[in-house]
Amino acid sequence: MKVLVGIAALAVAGAASAQFKCTGADGRISFQQTPCERGAKAAPLELKPVPRSAEPSASEATPDWKRRDEVALQQYAAERRVRELEAEISGLEAAIVSRNAGTEAEISRLRNAKGRANNNLAGATWEQSLSSEMQAIATRNDSANKLDLDRLAQRRRELKEARVAASKNSPR
């Protein structure tokens, strides 16, 4: 059963793709997908694929205005990427400066508190606690700065590459 359905499908597909050149009794020529009527001279028409060399190339098929628009769009995207990276770099630098200022203020506050410690065992213990807290604040700041400095270095490399790409896309 499956074989018969397959053969029928092939026959229909073959017939649907066939082309006929028909010359009527009055001499008129027509081209059709169905066989010619009785009394008409029929000749099967063979359609040949267009050779690859006859197809237009991509540059010939794309109009000038479209190529200019594509170049302008690439230029705009490259310039936008440069601006985004510059803004991100500026933000990272500001975050580092702000974090350092905040850390400095916290450590300064703790240093002032250390000066108020009594000269006894309780004062010494409190002074040690303040020193440990100052060390923890400095370590936290250094860790956060290291992450931001790594990101900053990566963004600067990306910015350098983006500027090169933008200069390649710029009209000359």
Disulfide bonds with the S-S distance in Angstrom:
Cys22-Cys36 1.70
